[in-house]
Amino acid sequence: ERAGHDVVEVALAALVREVAKRVARRHHETADVVEIEVPEDLVLQTDATALETVLLNLVDNAVKYSDAPRRVVVRGEVTERKLTMTIRDHGIGIPQAHLSQIFQRFHRVPLPSVRQRRGTGLGLYVVAALVENLGGRLRAHSDGPGQGTTITLTIPTIEAKKDARRASAEAGHLELG
C-alpha cells in the first residue's frame, strides 16, 4: 500500500455505472451510450477516488471524441491480482504517430476533428499520473483516424475478492484478533 492512498473496497460495476451516468448526462446522451461489461461481483481494494477520476476521464474522452451514434464499451476483469479494464470507442481514432504522445502534458492531436472539441490536453496526462501512482499501466491502441480507440488500464489490486460479504466478514475477524 502506498502512502497517501485511501484504499477501500470498490464494487467495480457500481462505480462504472455511476461514471457512465455522469458522462452520459454531461454529453446529453442516454445512459446506454456506455455498455458495461464488468462482473457484478467484482470487488477490489484500491484508491476509489483515483480510480473514479481515471474512469471519468477515459469514459468522457471516449464519448467526447465519438460522433453519433456514440457507443462506448467498458470492460473489466481481475486476473492474477491485476485489474484490467478496456474503454473502447468507435470514434475519431488516433493517428499512429500520436499514440505514444497522448499521455503527455498538453498534447492534443493536431486534427480538425480534435480541435473542434474542447480540451486542454491535460486530461490524459492527469490520468497517466494517477495510474502510475496506483502502480499501473495505461496503453492506447487505434487503427488510425476514424477507427476508434481502445485504452487499456492495468492496475495491481491489493486483494480481489469475488464476494464482498465474505471479504467484510473476514475483515471483521481480523479486527477481533
N, C-alpha and C positions, 0 to 999 in steps of 0.2 A: 504494500500500500504506500502510495506516495504522499508526502506531506502536503497539507492544504486541500486534499481531496475530501469531499463529503461523500463517502462511499455508503450507498444504501442499496436496498433490494429494489430492482426495477422490473416491472412486468412489461416486457418489450412491446407486445401487441397493443396494450392500452396506451403506451407512450406514443407509438407510431400513429394510432388513431387520432389522438389529441393533436399531434403535429399536422396530420393530414387535414383535419378540420380547420385549424387556424390558417394554413396555407390556402385552402380552397376559398375560405371567406375573404382573405386578402386579395385574391385574384378573381373574385366574383364568379367562382365555379361551384358546381355541386360537389359534395364530399367524395363521390365515386370517381372523381378525376384521378384520385390516388388509389391504386389497387394494392391491398396489403396482404402479403404472403408471409406471415410471421406466426409460428405456433402459439396458440393461446396460453399454453402452459410454460412458455419460455420465460424464466425468471433469472436475472443475473445481478451480480453485485458490481456496481460501478458508480462513477460520479454522475448522478442523474442529470444535474444541471448542465454539465459539459456535453453529455450525450444528447440531451434535448436541443441544445444550441446547435450542435453539429447537424442533427437531423433536420431541424427547422431550416437551416441554411441550404442544405443539399436538396431537400424536397422543394423548397421555394425556388431555387435555381432551376430545377428540373421543370417546374410548371412555367416559370417566367420565360425560359428560353425554348418554349414549345409553342406551336401555333395550333389553333383549333383544328380538329378535335384533340384536345390535350389528353394524354394518358401517361401516367407515371406508375411504375411498379416498384414497390419497396419490399424486398425480401430479406429475411433474417433467419439465421440458424446458428446454433452453438455446437462446435465440434472441437474436441481436444482442448477444452478450456479457452477457446477463442470464439468471439462473436464475429461472424462475417455478415455484413449487410451489403446489399446492392441497391442502388437507386438508379433505375433505368428509365430514360425518357425516349420519346420518338421525335425529338425536337430538332433544332437547327444544327446540332452537331458541332464538332470542333476540328479544325484542320490539324492534321498530324503534327505539323511543325510547332503547334502551340500546346499540345497535350502536356508536355513536360513543364510548361511555364504557368499553367493556370492557377497553381497554388502559390505563386509568387506575389508579393505585395504590389498592389495597384495594377496588376496585369489584367488587361481586358483584350480579348481577341479583336484585332482591328478589322471588323467586318460590319457593314451596314446593319445586318440582322442583329448584331450585338449592340451597336451604338444606339439603335432606336429603343432599346430597353434601358431603364435607369439602373445605374450601379456604380459603385466606387472602385471596384477591383480589390476590395478588402475582404469580402465575404469568405472566399475560399482560402485566403491567407489565414484568417482567424480560425477557420475550420481545421486547417492543417496544423496550426499551433495547438489547438485543443486536442486533436487526435494524437499528436506527438506527446503531449502531457499525459494522455491516457495510456501511453506505451504502444500506440497502434500505428497502423499504416493506412495510407489513402492512395488509391490508384484511379486514374481516369482512362477510359477507353472510348474511342469513337472511330467509326469507319470514315469520318470526314463530314464536310458540310451537308446538311440535310439528312444525315444518317442517324441522328440521335446520339445520346451519350450514356455511358454506364459508369457510375462512380462506385468503387468497391472500398468498403471500410472494414478494416480488421482490427479489433482490439482484444487484448487478453482479458478474460473475465477472472475475477478472484475466485469465484465459485459459481458454477452454473448449476442450478437445481431444477429438476423438472416440476417439482411440486412445491409451491410457495408455502402451503400449510406445514408440510414436513420440515421445510427449512426453518420456519419460525419456531416450530416445536423443538427442533434440535438446538436452536439459538437459546431457547428458554432453559434447556438442560445445562447448556454451557454456563449460563449465568448463575445457576444454582450451585454448581460445583465450585 
